[in-house]
């Protein structure tokens, strides 16, 4: 995310500097994965165990809540999209309504993706198998990455928007989201 005033780039989930989120630092969305070793794991007292479990819960809840807020924003964007579609259609007299429907489809898919991503954190919280959780978090990270890309493309000013890019990314995100859901439904087996 980029601050509109100072142009500083930061992660909207952990609020950390975006420069610290890259392939060299463990992945762009590494802050979405719970690290049980981040807290003091040596202390086996009841209080320390309770704190670790609370930290784990809060990790997943914050991400659930973040995607819930993003879903609300996406819903609001869907309502504003129709006005943008009219503007896009008016920019070219030869444009018909079906030529601009791609924007509404992209925004409606963003709402659905945010809903799915929100509940992936509930699912991950209850996943006990470490191997399955690791594979699941990889798919979750990829869905987040694709969703963020679509979000950026669909929020561009109309003059900068590339219809083909938005349509293609919408298809990619839709297919990937459906594959993630199918993967979970089938028990996440290799």
Buried (B, 14 or more C-beta within 10 A) or exposed (E): EEEEEEEEEBBEBBEEEBEBBEEEEEBBBBBBBBEEEEBEEEEEEEEBEEBBEEBBEEBBEBBBEBBBEBBEEBBEBBEEBEEBBEEBBEEEEEEEEEBBBBBBBBBBBBBBBBBBBBBBBEBBBEBEEEEBBEBBBEBBBBBBBBBBBBBEBBEEEEEEBEEEBBBBBBBEBBEBBEEBBEBBEEEBEE
